[in-house]
């Protein structure tokens, strides 16, 4: 692990913060920590961390506002860790610029796996095995060389994980991808985990590309199995 990689931990619950920072230290990461949103914004500007782990329920400001402020000038990966289970709030955090979302309580192995995934996404997309060229179906166009998705004349912004899910669906367009397959490919986690997170990301992705998410024309849900991207 690169000892120069710094992670900013923003968590007001001291036992949880200590749990996270101790685990990061054992994995070779350096870290800085705070329990306040205003200080988190200042630290992100002065220390330029490689990744931010952010709780939403902070004493001085909402974590979503921290995401909004940081996104005004930085693309640093942000992983939300929060006890909020409302799907709409999770989607709002992703819409504002968070890259991933983990619901408390969580296992440290799961958090560290997400940290590694986010850092890989951030390090260099050129080193990842991705499809190239252009994928087109109806009004949806994905230019993999430019990492750009458009619907008609509208550019659609995707988070790194949303883009990776979209690329995976495009690679197997017309085929049903099971929940476990997608989870393993995106997060490299064991099967049977992260179904809830996958559902949140799919809901966010649909909100961005579907005119009516309740009546999708691009990504279909195969109930109890997984998802399928149309191929015509």
C-alpha distance (Angstrom), angle and dihedral (degrees) to the residues before:
residue distance angle dihedral
X1 . . .
X2 3.80 . .
X3 3.81 107.0 .
X4 3.80 89.6 -153.0
X5 3.80 92.1 66.4
X6 3.79 109.2 107.8
X7 3.78 124.5 -162.8
X8 3.79 122.2 -163.3
X9 3.82 111.6 -145.2
X10 3.81 114.5 -160.1
X11 3.80 110.0 -173.7
X12 3.81 130.5 134.5
X13 3.82 95.5 -161.2
X14 3.82 101.4 87.7
X15 3.84 98.0 -157.7
X16 3.81 90.8 50.9
X17 3.81 91.5 44.7
X18 3.81 90.8 50.9
X19 3.81 89.9 47.4
X20 3.80 91.0 53.4
X21 3.80 97.4 43.4
X22 3.82 93.6 46.0
X23 3.80 90.0 51.7
X24 3.81 91.8 48.3
X25 3.80 90.8 50.0
X26 3.81 92.2 52.9
X27 3.82 88.3 54.0
X28 3.79 93.2 54.3
X29 3.81 99.0 -102.1
X30 3.77 124.8 136.8
X31 3.77 114.7 -138.7
X32 3.77 145.4 -173.1
X33 3.77 122.2 -158.0
X34 3.78 142.6 -160.2
X35 3.77 139.3 165.2
X36 3.82 96.9 -147.0
X37 3.78 133.1 75.9
X38 3.80 96.6 -142.5
X39 3.79 91.2 53.5
X40 3.81 90.0 46.0
X41 3.80 90.1 57.9
X42 3.80 91.2 49.2
X43 3.82 92.9 46.9
X44 3.79 92.0 48.6
X45 3.81 88.6 56.1
X46 3.81 97.7 43.3
X47 3.82 100.7 37.9
X48 3.82 99.7 29.6
X49 3.83 95.0 -148.4
X50 3.79 121.1 -152.9
X51 3.82 91.1 -128.9
X52 3.81 139.3 5.4
X53 3.81 125.4 -142.6
X54 3.80 104.9 -161.3
X55 3.79 135.0 -172.3
X56 3.81 115.1 -152.3
X57 3.82 98.1 -148.3
X58 3.81 101.1 71.4
X59 3.82 123.7 159.4
X60 3.81 98.3 -124.2
X61 3.83 104.0 33.6
X62 3.78 141.7 -2.2
X63 3.79 115.4 -87.2
X64 3.80 91.0 -129.2
X65 3.82 88.2 62.6
X66 3.81 88.2 52.7
X67 3.81 89.1 54.7
X68 3.82 90.7 49.8
X69 3.81 92.6 50.6
X70 3.80 95.0 46.3
X71 3.80 91.2 48.0
X72 3.80 90.2 59.3
X73 3.79 88.9 76.8
X74 3.82 111.3 3.5
X75 3.80 139.6 59.1
X76 3.82 93.4 -163.4
X77 3.84 110.9 147.4
X78 3.82 111.6 -100.4
X79 3.80 122.3 -160.5
X80 3.80 114.6 -166.9
X81 3.81 117.6 -145.5
X82 3.78 111.4 -174.1
X83 3.78 144.3 146.0
X84 3.81 89.6 -132.9
X85 3.78 108.1 114.3
X86 3.81 99.3 178.5
X87 3.80 107.3 120.2
X88 3.81 92.5 -146.9
X89 3.81 91.1 57.7
X90 3.79 90.6 49.7
X91 3.79 91.1 51.4
X92 3.82 90.0 47.9
X93 3.81 90.1 54.7
X94 3.81 90.4 50.9
X95 3.81 91.7 45.9
X96 3.80 90.1 53.3
X97 3.80 91.0 54.6
X98 3.81 110.2 -83.9
X99 3.81 113.2 143.7
X100 3.79 101.1 -152.9
X101 3.80 140.5 5.9
X102 3.78 130.2 -146.4
X103 3.81 122.7 -174.7
X104 3.80 120.9 -140.3
X105 2.96 130.1 -86.3
X106 3.79 96.1 49.4
X107 3.79 137.8 159.5
X108 3.79 118.0 -109.9
X109 3.81 90.5 -129.4
X110 3.78 89.4 59.1
X111 3.80 92.5 48.8
X112 3.81 92.8 48.4
X113 3.80 90.4 49.6
X114 3.80 89.7 54.3
X115 3.79 90.8 47.4
X116 3.80 90.8 54.1
X117 3.82 92.0 47.1
X118 3.81 92.7 49.5
X119 3.80 92.8 47.8
X120 3.81 90.8 49.8
X121 3.80 90.4 51.3
X122 3.78 90.5 49.4
X123 3.80 98.3 43.3
X124 3.79 99.9 64.6
X125 3.76 133.1 -31.2
X126 3.80 89.3 -161.4
X127 3.78 91.4 71.9
X128 3.82 94.0 55.1
X129 3.76 122.3 94.0
X130 3.77 102.4 -116.6
X131 3.76 135.5 156.0
X132 3.78 116.8 -102.0
X133 3.75 135.2 -149.9
X134 3.79 126.4 40.1
X135 3.80 130.8 -46.6
X136 3.81 117.5 -160.3
X137 3.77 133.2 179.9
X138 3.82 122.8 161.4
X139 3.84 105.7 -41.4
X140 3.81 94.6 -23.0
X141 3.80 117.2 102.4
X142 3.80 126.0 178.7
X143 3.80 116.1 -168.2
X144 3.81 103.1 -164.0
X145 3.79 94.0 -173.9
X146 3.81 90.2 59.6
X147 3.84 94.8 30.4
X148 3.79 86.9 -127.6
X149 3.81 131.4 143.2
X150 3.79 124.0 -165.6
X151 3.80 134.9 -179.2
X152 3.78 107.9 -157.8
X153 3.81 103.5 -47.1
X154 3.80 95.1 -22.6
X155 3.80 123.2 103.0
X156 3.81 111.3 -139.4
X157 3.80 118.5 -150.5
X158 3.79 114.1 -141.5
X159 3.78 129.2 -172.9
X160 3.83 114.8 -123.3
X161 3.80 92.3 -99.5
X162 3.82 92.9 45.5
X163 3.79 89.0 51.7
X164 3.79 91.8 49.3
X165 3.82 91.2 50.3
X166 3.81 89.9 49.0
X167 3.80 91.6 49.2
X168 3.80 90.1 50.5
X169 3.79 92.2 50.3
X170 3.81 90.4 48.4
X171 3.80 90.7 51.2
X172 3.81 89.1 58.1
X173 3.80 100.2 30.1
X174 3.78 112.6 169.1
X175 3.81 91.8 21.9
X176 3.79 128.0 100.3
X177 3.81 112.7 -116.0
X178 3.78 113.8 -158.0
X179 3.80 121.9 -130.4
X180 3.80 90.8 -114.1
X181 3.80 93.2 50.5
X182 3.81 93.0 51.5
X183 3.81 92.8 45.4
X184 3.79 92.1 50.3
X185 3.81 92.8 47.7
X186 3.82 96.4 45.2
X187 3.80 104.2 35.2
X188 3.82 101.7 17.2
X189 3.79 87.7 -132.7
X190 3.81 128.4 141.5
X191 3.78 118.3 -84.6
X192 3.77 115.6 -93.0
X193 3.82 94.3 41.3
X194 3.78 133.4 97.8
X195 3.83 97.2 23.6
X196 3.80 90.2 135.4
X197 3.81 93.0 50.4
X198 3.79 90.6 48.7
X199 3.80 90.1 52.9
X200 3.81 90.7 52.0
X201 3.80 92.8 50.1
X202 3.80 92.1 47.2
X203 3.81 90.6 50.4
X204 3.81 89.9 50.7
X205 3.80 91.8 47.1
X206 3.79 92.0 49.8
X207 3.78 91.9 49.8
X208 3.78 87.9 58.1
X209 3.81 100.8 45.2
X210 3.81 106.4 26.3
X211 3.81 123.7 77.1
X212 3.80 87.8 -149.7
X213 3.81 113.2 16.8
X214 3.81 89.8 -164.4
X215 3.82 88.7 61.0
X216 3.82 103.6 34.8
X217 3.78 122.2 -166.7
X218 3.80 97.7 -175.0
X219 3.82 112.4 31.2
X220 3.79 117.1 39.1
X221 3.78 127.0 -166.2
X222 3.77 116.5 -132.1
X223 3.80 97.6 -155.8
X224 3.78 113.1 -119.3
X225 3.82 92.1 -0.4
X226 3.79 115.1 60.6
X227 3.81 143.1 -96.1
X228 3.79 138.1 -48.4
X229 3.81 130.3 -161.2
X230 3.81 114.0 -146.3
X231 3.78 116.7 -114.4
X232 3.80 100.7 -161.8
